[in-house]
Amino acid sequence: MYSLLQQDIKYIPGVGPRRKEILQKELGISTFGDLLEYYPYKYVDRSKVYRINELSGEMPFVQISGKILSFEEFDMGPRKKRVVAHVSDGTGVVDLVWFVRAQRISSSYKVNTDYIIFGKPTVYNGRYQFAHPEIEKVQDLNLSEMGMQPYYVTTEKMKKAGITSRTIEKIIKSLLELLKNPLEETLPAFITNRLRLVSRDTAMRNIHYPKTPQQADYARQRLKFEELFYVQLNIVRYASDHRRKYRGYIFQHVGDYFNTFYRNNLPFALTEAQKRVIREIRKDTGSGRQMNRLLQGDVGSGKTLVALMSMLIALDNQYQACIMAPTEILAEQHLATIREFLKGMDIRVELLTGIVKGKRRQQVLDGVLNGSVQILVGTHAIIEDTVQFNRLGMVVIDEQHRFGVAQRAKLWSKSANPPHILVMTATPIPRTLAMTLYGDLDVSVIDELPPGRKPVVTVHQYDNRIASLYDGIRKQVRQGRQVYIVFPLIKESEKSDMKNLEDGYNALLEVFPEFRLSKVHGQMKPAEKEAEMQRFVRGETQILVATTVIEVGVNVPNASVMVILDAQRFGLSQLHQLRGRVGRGADQSFCILVTKPQLSKETRMRIDIMCDTNDGFRIAEADLKLRGPGDLEGTQQSGMAFDLKIADIARDGQLVQLARDEAQRIIEDDPDCVKHEYQLLWQRLAALKKTNINWASIS
C-alpha cells in the first residue's frame, strides 16, 4: 500500500499534469499519500433538504430542491450582467444570483429541470436569494449518501485555475475509490485497542467523508494522536539516545569563584526558586551526564544571575563558559551586566559579535584558544569554526529565538565531551509547547520574583482620553520617576510608523516642555542609540520615546511607567515583554495600554488578559490559544510551525501529553529500538523522516 500511496497524483481521475502542477506548487501535494493527508477544515451537513418555506432568519449553508421557473438579466457595465434565476419547490420562491456573463448561466442550467441548490441564503428585497450557489441535477446526487460535506482550504491561484474546495472533494473521492484495499495500519494494535482509536483506514475515509459529526470526531482523534505520537517518539528516542551516548564533564566542587561572588558580590538575596534551580544545575553538572536544561522565568525573575552562578561553577572546575544571545544589543547588555556583577573579581570576560573586528577580534580568539578568556559573551558568531575553545564546559543560550538541536550539536564539536547546556527563555512556554519545542531538555522554572518587587498595575485607556494620561505621566515624573512611551513600529521599514514615531516625539516635546526626552528606534546607529539609552539610564532624561527595540532593553529600576500606544497592534507576549521593562524597583509601577475605542473581539481579549494577570505562563497559554504555535515569538523565525497537518499544539494539550506518555513507555521498554513488537513503529518513524517535515527542528 505504501508504494500505491507514493504514486503521482496526476494519475487520479480529474487531476492530470496541469492540476498536478498547481496542487504541488500551492499545497505541496504530489502523491496519493499527500492528498489523503490534506484534511478538511470544516463540514456542512448535506443530508437534509430544506423546503423554501422553512428558510428563516440568518441561516448557515443549506440546501433546497426545486425547478428553475425563469431567468432575468440586468446590465452591470461592459460585458458583465447580473443574472437572476427564479426557483420554486411548490412551497415558495427563491432567487439564485450570479454576476457573470449571461450565456454561461443559461447554457449551464435549464428551465423546468429539478436541481439541488446549496449555498448561504440571504434576504434581498423581501425574498431569499443564494449568490453563486452550488447546483447539481437531482439525478446526479445520492442524498442518502451525502452526509457531511467536507470543505478544504484553497488559495487564490487555485481558485483562478478553477480548483475549488468542491474540486478537491471530488478528486479525493476518486482517490478513495482507487484505494480498494484497506490502508495499512501505522499504529500497533496494543496502542489502538487500549486508547480505543479507530483504524487508519476508517480514520482516513471518515475524515474526508463522515456520515455524522461523531464519525468525523473519531477520525480526527485518531489522526491527531498518531501525528503527535510520532513527533514525541522521535524526540524521546533522540533524548534517550543522546543521554546514553554522551558523557558530561563532572564539576566536582564549588570553589573560590562561586563562593567569593556569593559572599561579596551578590546584589540581593536569592529567591527560593533561584536556589532550587541552582541546586538542579549543580546536581546535573556533578552527575557525569551532560546537562541539557531549559530555564524558564518571567522578565525580571533573575535568570541571568542563575546562569552566571552556573558559569562560575564551571570556572571553579577549570573550565571555560560562554553565553550566547540572539542579537548584538542583547549580547552587549549581557557583557555589561556580567562585568558589573563580577566587579572586583579577577575574571576575564570578553565579547564576540559582528562588531568586534580586526586586531581586537584576534585577541579575543587567541584568549579563547589559550584559555585566558574565561567567559565569552556573544551572538551565534560563537559557533563559527574559527572560534576554538581551550576547555569549554558550560554554554548558556539566551533563547529569544529558537536555537535548535542541530546548532547545539555544533557546540559539542568544540569540546572533547559535549559541554553542559543551559537554555534560558524569558517567554514563558506552555507545557505542551515546551514538550515539543524543547523535548530533549529538562525544565527548570523560576516562578517567583525577587523580594521587594511589586506586581505592575496594568490599565487600559482609550486614545480619546489622552489628556488625562499626560496628567498622570506629569505626576509620576514630578515624583522623580521615569517613563517609557512606546510607538508600534512593528517593522523598521514601515515609513508611516517611522513618521508616527517622529511626529509623536515632536508632539510630546510640546506636551512636556518642562521635561527632557530621549528617543530610540531601530534605524539609529548603534552608538547613537546607546548614547540615548544611557542618558535615560543615568536619569538625564525623564521620558524615553521608543519602538519595541526596548523590549529586551536595559534595566532601569527608576522607570515606573510603561505607556504602549496603539496596543492593539502588539501580540500578547510582546506586550508582556514590554511591561517587564518596568516594575524593577521598589516603587509601584504602571503599564498603560492605549487603544482606539473600536476593538475586535480577539484584541479586547488580549487587552483584558494583560489587565487581569502578570503571570507570564497564563499569558503564554492564552497567546498560544489565540495565535497558534506557528505565530509565537521564536517559533516562526525558526521554521517551528511543526508541519502538523491536523493536530494543534495549542488546543490538543491532553493528546500531546498522552502521546508523550506512550512514547516514553515504549522507549523505556526498548531503548535500543530493536524489539520485534515495536518494529512497526521504528519502520514508520524511518518512513516519516524521509518526508518533507523538518524533523531536525522538532528533535
C-alpha positions as CSV (number, residue, x, y, z in Angstrom):
1,M,0.0,0.0,0.0
2,Y,2.9,2.4,0.7
3,S,4.0,2.1,-2.9
4,L,0.5,3.0,-4.0
5,L,0.4,6.0,-1.7
6,Q,3.6,7.2,-3.3
7,Q,2.0,7.3,-6.8
8,D,1.9,10.6,-8.7
9,I,-1.4,12.4,-8.2
10,K,-1.7,13.1,-12.0
11,Y,-3.0,9.6,-12.3
12,I,-6.1,10.3,-10.2
13,P,-9.2,10.9,-12.4
14,G,-9.8,14.7,-12.6
15,V,-6.2,15.7,-11.9
16,G,-3.8,15.4,-14.9
17,P,-0.4,17.3,-15.4
18,R,-1.8,20.9,-15.2
19,R,-3.7,20.5,-12.0
20,K,-0.9,18.4,-10.5
21,E,1.5,21.3,-11.1
22,I,-0.9,23.8,-9.3
23,L,-1.5,21.4,-6.4
24,Q,2.2,20.8,-6.0
25,K,3.1,24.4,-6.1
26,E,0.3,25.8,-3.9
27,L,-0.1,23.0,-1.4
28,G,3.0,20.7,-1.7
29,I,0.8,17.8,-2.8
30,S,2.4,15.5,-5.3
31,T,1.5,11.9,-4.2
32,F,-1.6,9.9,-3.3
33,G,-0.5,10.0,0.3
34,D,0.0,13.8,0.3
35,L,-3.6,14.2,-1.0
36,L,-5.0,11.8,1.6
37,E,-3.4,13.9,4.3
38,Y,-4.9,17.2,3.0
39,Y,-7.7,17.3,5.6
40,P,-10.9,19.3,5.5
41,Y,-11.1,22.3,7.8
42,K,-14.9,22.1,8.3
43,Y,-18.0,20.1,7.3
44,V,-21.6,21.1,6.3
45,D,-24.5,18.7,6.8
46,R,-25.8,17.8,3.3
47,S,-28.2,15.1,4.5
48,K,-31.1,17.5,5.0
49,V,-33.0,19.2,2.2
50,Y,-35.0,22.3,3.4
51,R,-38.3,23.4,1.9
52,I,-38.3,27.0,0.8
53,N,-41.0,27.9,3.4
54,E,-38.6,26.5,6.2
55,L,-36.0,29.1,5.5
56,S,-35.8,31.7,8.4
57,G,-33.6,34.4,9.8
58,E,-29.8,34.2,9.4
59,M,-29.2,30.5,8.4
60,P,-25.9,28.8,7.7
61,F,-25.3,27.0,4.4
62,V,-28.4,24.9,3.5
63,Q,-29.7,23.0,0.5
64,I,-33.1,23.1,-1.2
65,S,-34.6,21.3,-4.1
66,G,-36.6,23.0,-6.8
67,K,-37.2,23.8,-10.5
68,I,-35.9,27.0,-12.3
69,L,-39.0,28.9,-13.4
70,S,-37.3,31.6,-15.4
71,F,-34.2,33.8,-15.9
72,E,-33.8,37.6,-15.8
73,E,-30.7,39.6,-16.8
74,F,-29.6,43.1,-15.6
75,D,-26.8,45.1,-17.1
76,M,-23.8,45.7,-14.8
77,G,-21.5,47.5,-17.2
78,P,-19.4,46.3,-20.2
79,R,-19.7,42.6,-20.8
80,K,-21.0,42.0,-17.2
81,K,-24.5,41.1,-16.2
82,R,-26.4,40.2,-13.0
83,V,-28.2,37.0,-13.8
84,V,-31.2,36.0,-11.6
85,A,-32.9,32.6,-11.7
86,H,-36.3,32.2,-10.0
87,V,-36.7,28.8,-8.3
88,S,-39.7,27.2,-6.8
89,D,-40.3,23.9,-4.9
90,G,-44.1,24.5,-4.6
91,T,-43.8,26.0,-1.1
92,G,-42.3,29.3,-2.1
93,V,-39.9,31.1,-4.5
94,V,-36.2,32.0,-4.1
95,D,-33.7,33.8,-6.4
96,L,-30.3,32.5,-7.5
97,V,-27.9,35.3,-8.4
98,W,-24.7,35.3,-10.5
99,F,-22.5,38.3,-11.5
100,V,-21.1,36.8,-14.7
101,R,-21.6,36.6,-18.5
102,A,-25.3,35.6,-19.1
103,Q,-24.6,33.0,-21.7
104,R,-22.6,30.9,-19.2
105,I,-25.5,30.5,-16.9
106,S,-28.3,30.0,-19.4
107,S,-26.2,27.3,-21.2
108,S,-25.4,25.5,-17.9
109,Y,-28.9,25.4,-16.3
110,K,-32.3,24.7,-17.9
111,V,-35.8,25.9,-17.1
112,N,-38.2,23.2,-15.7
113,T,-35.4,21.0,-14.6
114,D,-35.1,19.7,-10.9
115,Y,-31.9,20.8,-9.2
116,I,-30.4,20.6,-5.7
117,I,-29.2,24.1,-4.7
118,F,-26.7,24.6,-2.0
119,G,-25.5,27.9,-0.6
120,K,-26.0,30.6,2.1
121,P,-29.4,32.2,2.0
122,T,-29.7,36.0,2.5
123,V,-32.7,38.3,2.2
124,Y,-32.8,40.9,-0.6
125,N,-36.0,42.9,-1.4
126,G,-38.1,40.7,0.9
127,R,-37.1,37.5,-0.8
128,Y,-34.4,34.8,0.0
129,Q,-31.6,34.6,-2.5
130,F,-28.5,32.5,-3.0
131,A,-25.4,34.2,-4.5
132,H,-23.3,31.9,-6.7
133,P,-24.7,28.6,-5.3
134,E,-23.6,25.1,-6.0
135,I,-26.1,23.4,-8.3
136,E,-26.4,19.8,-9.4
137,K,-29.2,17.9,-11.1
138,V,-31.2,15.8,-8.6
139,Q,-30.5,12.5,-10.5
140,D,-26.7,13.2,-10.2
141,L,-26.8,13.2,-6.4
142,N,-27.5,10.4,-3.9
143,L,-28.6,12.5,-1.0
144,S,-28.8,9.5,1.4
145,E,-25.0,9.0,0.9
146,M,-24.0,12.7,1.1
147,G,-23.8,13.1,4.9
148,M,-21.3,15.8,5.9
149,Q,-19.7,17.7,3.0
150,P,-16.0,18.5,3.6
151,Y,-14.5,21.9,2.9
152,Y,-10.9,22.3,2.0
153,V,-8.6,25.4,2.2
154,T,-7.8,26.7,-1.3
155,T,-5.5,29.6,-2.5
156,E,-6.3,32.4,-4.8
157,K,-4.2,30.9,-7.6
158,M,-6.1,27.6,-7.2
159,K,-9.4,29.4,-7.5
160,K,-8.3,31.2,-10.6
161,A,-7.4,27.9,-12.1
162,G,-10.8,26.5,-11.3
163,I,-9.7,24.3,-8.4
164,T,-12.3,24.9,-5.6
165,S,-13.0,23.1,-2.4
166,R,-15.6,21.1,-4.3
167,T,-12.9,20.1,-6.9
168,I,-10.6,18.8,-4.2
169,E,-13.5,16.9,-2.6
170,K,-14.3,15.2,-6.0
171,I,-10.6,14.3,-6.6
172,I,-10.2,12.8,-3.1
173,K,-13.4,10.8,-3.6
174,S,-11.9,9.4,-6.8
175,L,-8.7,8.6,-4.9
176,L,-10.6,6.7,-2.2
177,E,-12.4,4.7,-4.8
178,L,-8.9,3.8,-6.3
179,L,-7.8,2.6,-2.9
180,K,-9.9,-0.6,-2.8
181,N,-7.9,-2.4,-0.1
182,P,-7.8,-1.1,3.4
183,L,-5.0,1.3,4.2
184,E,-2.1,-0.3,6.1
185,E,-2.1,0.3,9.8
186,T,0.6,2.7,11.2
187,L,0.0,2.1,14.9
188,P,0.2,-1.3,16.6
189,A,-2.9,-2.9,18.0
190,F,-1.7,-2.6,21.6
191,I,-2.0,1.2,21.2
192,T,-5.2,1.5,19.2
193,N,-7.0,-1.1,21.3
194,R,-6.0,0.4,24.7
195,L,-6.8,4.0,23.6
196,R,-9.9,2.9,21.6
197,L,-8.7,4.5,18.4
198,V,-10.3,3.7,15.0
199,S,-8.2,2.1,12.4
200,R,-6.1,4.2,10.0
201,D,-8.3,3.1,7.1
202,T,-11.5,4.1,8.9
203,A,-10.0,7.4,10.0
204,M,-8.8,8.3,6.5
205,R,-12.1,7.5,4.9
206,N,-14.2,9.2,7.6
207,I,-12.1,12.3,7.9
208,H,-13.0,13.1,4.3
209,Y,-16.5,11.6,4.1
210,P,-18.1,11.3,7.5
211,K,-21.8,10.4,7.7
212,T,-22.1,12.0,11.1
213,P,-20.2,14.6,13.2
214,Q,-19.3,11.7,15.6
215,Q,-17.6,9.8,12.8
216,A,-15.6,13.0,12.0
217,D,-14.6,13.3,15.7
218,Y,-13.4,9.7,16.0
219,A,-11.3,10.1,12.8
220,R,-9.8,13.4,13.9
221,Q,-8.8,12.0,17.3
222,R,-7.1,9.0,15.7
223,L,-5.2,11.1,13.2
224,K,-4.2,13.8,15.7
225,F,-2.9,11.3,18.2
226,E,-0.9,9.5,15.5
227,E,0.7,12.7,14.3
228,L,1.6,13.9,17.8
229,F,2.8,10.4,18.9
230,Y,5.4,10.1,16.1
231,V,6.7,13.6,16.9
232,Q,7.0,12.7,20.6
233,L,8.5,9.3,19.8
234,N,11.2,11.0,17.7
235,I,12.0,13.5,20.5
236,V,12.0,10.9,23.3
237,R,14.2,8.5,21.3
238,Y,16.6,11.2,20.5
239,A,16.9,12.4,24.1
240,S,17.3,8.9,25.4
241,D,20.0,8.0,22.8
242,H,21.8,11.3,23.4
243,R,21.9,10.8,27.2
244,R,23.3,7.2,26.8
245,K,25.8,8.2,24.2
246,Y,27.3,11.4,25.6
247,R,29.1,11.7,29.0
248,G,29.2,15.1,30.6
249,Y,32.1,16.8,32.3
250,I,31.9,16.3,36.1
251,F,32.0,19.5,38.1
252,Q,33.2,18.0,41.3
253,H,33.3,21.1,43.6
254,V,32.1,24.6,44.2
255,G,35.2,26.8,44.8
256,D,36.6,30.3,45.2
257,Y,34.9,32.0,42.3
258,F,31.4,30.9,43.3
259,N,31.9,31.4,47.0
260,T,33.6,34.9,46.6
261,F,30.8,36.0,44.4
262,Y,28.1,34.6,46.8
263,R,29.7,36.3,49.8
264,N,30.8,39.6,48.3
265,N,29.1,40.4,45.0
266,L,25.6,39.0,45.2
267,P,23.4,42.1,44.7
268,F,20.4,40.7,46.7
269,A,19.3,37.6,48.5
270,L,18.4,34.7,46.1
271,T,14.8,33.7,46.0
272,E,13.8,30.1,46.9
273,A,13.1,29.5,43.2
274,Q,16.6,30.7,42.2
275,K,18.2,28.5,44.9
276,R,16.1,25.5,43.7
277,V,17.3,25.9,40.1
278,I,21.0,26.3,41.1
279,R,20.6,23.0,43.1
280,E,19.1,21.3,40.0
281,I,22.0,22.6,37.8
282,R,24.6,21.6,40.5
283,K,23.1,18.0,40.6
284,D,23.2,17.8,36.7
285,T,26.7,19.0,36.3
286,G,28.0,16.7,39.1
287,S,26.2,13.6,37.8
288,G,28.5,12.6,34.9
289,R,25.8,13.0,32.3
290,Q,25.7,16.0,30.0
291,M,23.2,18.7,31.2
292,N,20.6,19.8,28.8
293,R,18.3,22.1,30.8
294,L,15.7,24.8,29.8
295,L,15.4,27.6,32.3
296,Q,12.1,29.3,32.1
297,G,11.4,32.5,34.0
298,D,9.5,35.7,33.6
299,V,11.1,39.0,32.8
300,G,13.0,40.2,35.9
301,S,12.9,36.9,37.7
302,G,16.7,36.7,37.9
303,K,17.6,34.1,35.2
304,T,20.9,35.9,34.2
305,L,22.1,35.7,37.8
306,V,21.4,32.0,38.0
307,A,23.2,31.5,34.6
308,L,26.2,33.5,35.9
309,M,26.5,31.4,39.1
310,S,26.3,28.2,37.0
311,M,29.2,29.6,34.8
312,L,31.2,30.3,38.0
313,I,30.9,26.6,39.0
314,A,32.4,25.7,35.6
315,L,35.3,28.2,36.2
316,D,35.8,26.7,39.7
317,N,36.4,23.3,37.9
318,Q,38.9,24.9,35.4
319,Y,36.5,25.0,32.5
320,Q,35.5,28.0,30.3
321,A,31.9,29.2,29.8
322,C,30.1,31.1,27.2
323,I,26.7,32.8,26.9
324,M,25.0,33.3,23.5
325,A,22.4,36.0,22.8
326,P,20.1,36.3,19.7
327,T,21.2,39.9,19.0
328,E,24.3,42.1,19.3
329,I,22.5,44.6,21.5
330,L,21.5,41.9,23.9
331,A,25.0,40.4,23.9
332,E,26.4,43.8,24.8
333,Q,23.9,44.1,27.6
334,H,24.9,40.7,29.0
335,L,28.5,41.7,28.8
336,A,27.8,44.9,30.8
337,T,25.6,43.1,33.3
338,I,28.1,40.3,33.9
339,R,31.1,42.7,34.2
340,E,29.0,44.7,36.7
341,F,28.2,41.6,38.7
342,L,31.8,40.4,38.7
343,K,33.3,43.8,39.7
344,G,36.5,43.4,41.7
345,M,36.9,39.7,40.8
346,D,39.8,38.6,38.6
347,I,37.8,37.0,35.8
348,R,38.4,37.8,32.1
349,V,35.1,38.3,30.3
350,E,35.1,39.2,26.5
351,L,32.6,40.0,23.8
352,L,32.5,38.3,20.4
353,T,29.9,39.7,17.9
354,G,30.0,41.0,14.3
355,I,31.2,44.4,15.6
356,V,34.3,43.0,17.2
357,K,36.8,43.2,14.3
358,G,40.4,43.1,13.2
359,K,43.1,43.1,15.9
360,R,40.6,43.2,18.8
361,R,38.8,40.1,17.4
362,Q,42.1,38.2,17.0
363,Q,43.0,39.0,20.6
364,V,39.6,37.6,21.8
365,L,40.0,34.4,19.6
366,D,43.6,33.9,20.9
367,G,42.4,34.3,24.5
368,V,39.5,31.8,24.0
369,L,42.0,29.3,22.5
370,N,44.6,29.6,25.2
371,G,42.0,29.6,28.0
372,S,42.7,33.1,29.4
373,V,39.2,34.2,28.3
374,Q,37.1,32.5,31.0
375,I,33.7,33.7,30.0
376,L,32.9,34.6,26.3
377,V,29.7,36.6,25.6
378,G,28.4,36.8,22.0
379,T,25.9,36.0,19.3
380,H,25.8,33.0,17.1
381,A,29.3,34.1,16.0
382,I,30.4,31.8,18.8
383,I,29.6,28.6,16.9
384,E,31.7,29.6,13.9
385,D,34.5,27.3,13.0
386,T,37.1,30.0,13.7
387,V,36.2,30.0,17.4
388,Q,38.2,27.3,19.2
389,F,37.9,26.9,23.0
390,N,40.7,25.6,25.2
391,R,38.3,23.8,27.6
392,L,34.6,24.7,27.1
393,G,32.5,23.2,29.9
394,M,29.3,25.3,30.1
395,V,27.2,27.0,27.5
396,V,24.3,29.4,28.3
397,I,21.9,30.1,25.4
398,D,19.7,33.2,25.8
399,E,16.9,31.9,23.6
400,Q,14.7,34.8,22.4
401,H,14.7,32.8,19.1
402,R,14.9,29.1,19.0
403,F,18.4,27.6,18.9
404,G,17.8,24.0,17.8
405,V,19.4,20.7,18.4
406,A,21.4,21.0,15.2
407,Q,23.1,24.2,16.4
408,R,23.6,22.8,19.9
409,A,25.4,19.8,18.3
410,K,27.8,22.3,16.7
411,L,28.9,23.4,20.2
412,W,29.6,19.8,21.2
413,S,32.3,19.6,18.5
414,K,34.2,22.4,20.2
415,S,34.9,20.2,23.2
416,A,36.2,16.7,23.9
417,N,32.9,15.9,25.6
418,P,29.7,18.0,25.0
419,P,29.6,21.0,27.3
420,H,26.7,21.4,29.7
421,I,24.0,23.5,28.2
422,L,21.5,25.8,29.9
423,V,18.9,27.4,27.6
424,M,17.2,30.5,29.1
425,T,13.9,31.8,27.9
426,A,12.0,34.9,29.1
427,T,9.0,34.0,27.1
428,P,7.2,31.5,29.4
429,I,6.3,28.5,27.3
430,P,3.1,26.4,27.9
431,R,4.0,22.9,28.9
432,T,2.6,21.3,25.8
433,L,4.6,23.6,23.6
434,A,7.8,23.1,25.7
435,M,7.4,19.3,25.3
436,T,7.5,19.7,21.5
437,L,9.8,22.7,21.1
438,Y,12.3,21.6,23.7
439,G,11.5,17.9,24.1
440,D,15.1,16.9,24.7
441,L,15.6,19.3,27.6
442,D,14.9,19.0,31.3
443,V,12.9,22.1,32.5
444,S,13.6,24.4,35.5
445,V,11.2,27.2,36.3
446,I,11.9,30.4,38.3
447,D,8.3,31.1,39.4
448,E,8.8,34.0,41.9
449,L,10.1,37.5,41.6
450,P,12.9,38.9,43.8
451,P,11.9,40.3,47.2
452,G,10.5,43.8,47.2
453,R,9.1,43.6,43.7
454,K,5.5,44.8,43.4
455,P,3.3,43.5,40.6
456,V,2.9,46.0,37.8
457,V,-0.6,47.5,37.7
458,T,-1.9,47.3,34.1
459,V,-4.8,49.6,32.9
460,H,-6.5,50.0,29.5
461,Q,-7.2,53.5,28.3
462,Y,-8.8,54.8,25.1
463,D,-6.9,57.3,23.0
464,N,-9.7,59.8,23.3
465,R,-8.7,60.3,26.9
466,I,-5.0,61.1,26.2
467,A,-5.1,64.4,28.1
468,S,-5.7,62.6,31.4
469,L,-3.0,60.2,30.6
470,Y,-0.5,63.0,30.1
471,D,-1.5,64.4,33.5
472,G,-0.8,61.1,35.1
473,I,2.7,61.0,33.4
474,R,3.4,64.5,34.8
475,K,2.5,63.4,38.3
476,Q,4.9,60.4,38.1
477,V,7.8,62.4,36.7
478,R,7.4,65.1,39.4
479,Q,7.7,62.3,42.0
480,G,11.1,61.6,40.5
481,R,10.1,58.6,38.3
482,Q,10.9,57.9,34.6
483,V,8.5,56.9,31.8
484,Y,8.7,54.8,28.6
485,I,6.3,55.7,25.8
486,V,6.3,53.0,23.1
487,F,5.1,53.5,19.5
488,P,4.1,50.4,17.4
489,L,6.9,50.3,14.9
490,I,6.4,46.7,14.1
491,K,8.7,46.6,11.1
492,E,11.5,49.1,10.8
493,S,10.7,49.6,7.1
494,E,7.2,50.9,7.7
495,K,7.6,54.6,6.7
496,S,4.2,55.5,8.1
497,D,5.2,54.1,11.5
498,M,8.5,55.9,11.4
499,K,6.6,59.1,10.8
500,N,4.3,58.2,13.7
501,L,7.3,58.0,16.0
502,E,8.9,61.2,14.7
503,D,5.6,63.1,14.8
504,G,4.8,61.6,18.2
505,Y,8.2,62.6,19.6
506,N,7.8,66.2,18.3
507,A,4.3,66.4,19.8
508,L,5.5,65.1,23.1
509,L,8.2,67.7,23.2
510,E,5.4,70.3,23.1
511,V,3.2,68.4,25.6
512,F,6.1,68.1,28.1
513,P,8.2,71.3,27.7
514,E,9.2,71.1,31.3
515,F,10.9,67.6,30.9
516,R,13.8,66.2,29.0
517,L,13.1,63.4,26.4
518,S,15.2,60.7,24.7
519,K,14.3,58.9,21.5
520,V,15.3,55.3,20.5
521,H,14.4,53.3,17.4
522,G,16.0,50.6,15.2
523,Q,17.1,52.8,12.4
524,M,19.5,54.8,14.6
525,K,23.2,54.0,14.5
526,P,24.2,51.7,17.4
527,A,26.4,54.3,19.1
528,E,23.6,56.9,18.8
529,K,21.1,54.5,20.2
530,E,23.4,53.5,23.1
531,A,24.0,57.2,23.9
532,E,20.3,58.0,24.1
533,M,19.7,54.8,26.2
534,Q,22.5,55.8,28.6
535,R,21.1,59.3,29.1
536,F,17.8,57.7,30.2
537,V,19.7,55.1,32.5
538,R,21.6,58.0,34.1
539,G,18.4,59.9,34.7
540,E,19.4,62.8,32.5
541,T,16.1,62.4,30.6
542,Q,12.8,61.6,32.2
543,I,10.8,60.2,29.2
544,L,12.1,57.6,26.7
545,V,10.1,57.6,23.4
546,A,10.9,54.3,21.7
547,T,9.8,51.5,19.5
548,T,10.0,47.8,20.5
549,V,13.8,47.9,20.5
550,I,13.4,48.3,24.3
551,E,11.5,45.0,24.5
552,V,14.8,43.4,25.5
553,G,16.3,46.6,26.8
554,V,18.3,47.9,29.7
555,N,17.4,47.6,33.4
556,V,16.2,51.0,34.7
557,P,14.8,50.5,38.3
558,N,13.7,54.1,38.4
559,A,11.4,53.7,35.3
560,S,7.9,53.1,36.8
561,V,5.5,53.8,33.9
562,M,5.2,52.0,30.5
563,V,2.8,53.6,28.1
564,I,2.1,51.4,25.0
565,L,0.4,53.4,22.2
566,D,-1.8,51.5,19.7
567,A,-1.5,48.5,21.9
568,Q,-3.9,46.6,19.7
569,R,-1.1,46.2,17.2
570,F,1.0,44.1,19.6
571,G,0.8,40.4,20.4
572,L,0.3,39.2,24.0
573,S,3.8,38.0,24.5
574,Q,5.2,41.3,23.2
575,L,3.0,43.3,25.4
576,H,4.1,41.2,28.4
577,Q,7.8,41.6,27.4
578,L,7.4,45.4,27.2
579,R,5.6,45.5,30.5
580,G,8.6,43.7,32.0
581,R,10.8,46.9,31.5
582,V,9.1,48.5,34.5
583,G,8.5,47.1,38.0
584,R,12.2,46.6,38.6
585,G,12.5,49.0,41.5
586,A,10.7,49.2,44.9
587,D,8.1,51.8,43.7
588,Q,4.7,50.8,42.4
589,S,4.8,50.6,38.6
590,F,2.2,51.0,35.9
591,C,1.6,49.8,32.4
592,I,-1.0,51.8,30.4
593,L,-2.3,50.1,27.2
594,V,-3.7,52.8,24.9
595,T,-6.1,51.7,22.1
596,K,-8.7,53.2,19.9
597,P,-12.3,52.5,21.2
598,Q,-13.3,50.2,18.4
599,L,-11.6,46.8,19.0
600,S,-12.1,43.4,17.6
601,K,-13.3,40.6,20.0
602,E,-9.8,39.0,19.9
603,T,-8.0,42.3,20.6
604,R,-10.3,43.0,23.6
605,M,-9.5,39.5,24.9
606,R,-5.7,40.2,24.7
607,I,-6.1,43.6,26.5
608,D,-8.3,42.0,29.2
609,I,-5.8,39.2,29.8
610,M,-3.0,41.7,30.2
611,C,-5.0,43.7,32.7
612,D,-6.1,40.6,34.7
613,T,-2.7,38.9,35.2
614,N,1.1,39.4,35.5
615,D,1.6,35.6,35.2
616,G,3.7,35.0,32.1
617,F,2.6,31.4,31.9
618,R,-1.1,32.3,31.8
619,I,-0.3,34.9,29.2
620,A,1.7,32.4,27.1
621,E,-1.1,29.8,27.3
622,A,-3.6,32.5,26.1
623,D,-1.3,33.7,23.4
624,L,-0.9,30.1,22.2
625,K,-4.6,29.6,22.0
626,L,-5.2,32.9,20.3
627,R,-2.4,32.7,17.7
628,G,-1.2,29.1,17.4
629,P,2.3,27.8,17.8
630,G,3.5,29.0,14.3
631,D,3.0,32.7,15.3
632,L,4.5,32.6,18.7
633,E,7.7,34.6,19.3
634,G,10.7,32.5,18.3
635,T,8.8,29.6,16.7
636,Q,8.1,31.1,13.2
637,Q,11.6,32.5,12.8
638,S,13.0,29.0,13.2
639,G,10.5,27.2,11.0
640,M,8.8,25.8,14.1
641,A,5.3,25.7,12.8
642,F,5.8,21.9,13.3
643,D,4.4,21.0,9.9
644,L,1.5,19.4,11.7
645,K,-1.4,18.7,9.3
646,I,-4.2,18.1,11.7
647,A,-3.1,18.3,15.3
648,D,-2.9,21.7,17.1
649,I,-0.4,22.1,19.9
650,A,-2.5,24.9,21.5
651,R,-5.8,23.1,21.6
652,D,-4.7,19.4,21.9
653,G,-2.7,19.6,25.1
654,Q,-4.2,16.4,26.5
655,L,-3.3,14.5,23.4
656,V,0.2,15.9,23.4
657,Q,0.6,14.6,27.0
658,L,-1.0,11.2,26.1
659,A,1.4,10.9,23.0
660,R,4.3,11.8,25.2
661,D,3.4,9.2,27.9
662,E,3.0,6.5,25.2
663,A,6.4,7.4,23.6
664,Q,8.1,7.4,27.0
665,R,6.7,4.0,27.9
666,I,8.0,2.4,24.6
667,I,11.5,3.9,24.8
668,E,11.9,2.8,28.4
669,D,10.9,-0.7,27.4
670,D,13.0,-0.7,24.2
671,P,15.8,1.9,24.4
672,D,17.8,0.4,21.6
673,C,14.7,0.2,19.3
674,V,15.2,-3.5,18.5
675,K,12.3,-5.3,20.0
676,H,10.1,-7.2,17.5
677,E,6.7,-5.9,18.9
678,Y,7.8,-2.3,18.1
679,Q,9.1,-2.9,14.6
680,L,6.1,-1.2,13.0
681,L,6.9,2.0,15.0
682,W,10.5,2.2,14.0
683,Q,9.7,1.5,10.3
684,R,7.0,4.2,10.3
685,L,9.3,6.7,12.0
686,A,12.0,6.0,9.4
687,A,9.5,6.5,6.6
688,L,8.3,9.8,8.1
689,K,11.8,11.0,8.4
690,K,12.1,10.8,4.6
691,T,9.2,13.2,4.2
692,N,9.4,17.0,3.9
693,I,8.7,17.5,7.6
694,N,11.5,19.4,9.3
695,W,12.2,16.6,11.8
696,A,15.6,18.1,12.9
697,S,13.8,21.1,14.3
698,I,11.5,19.0,16.4
699,S,14.0,16.6,17.8
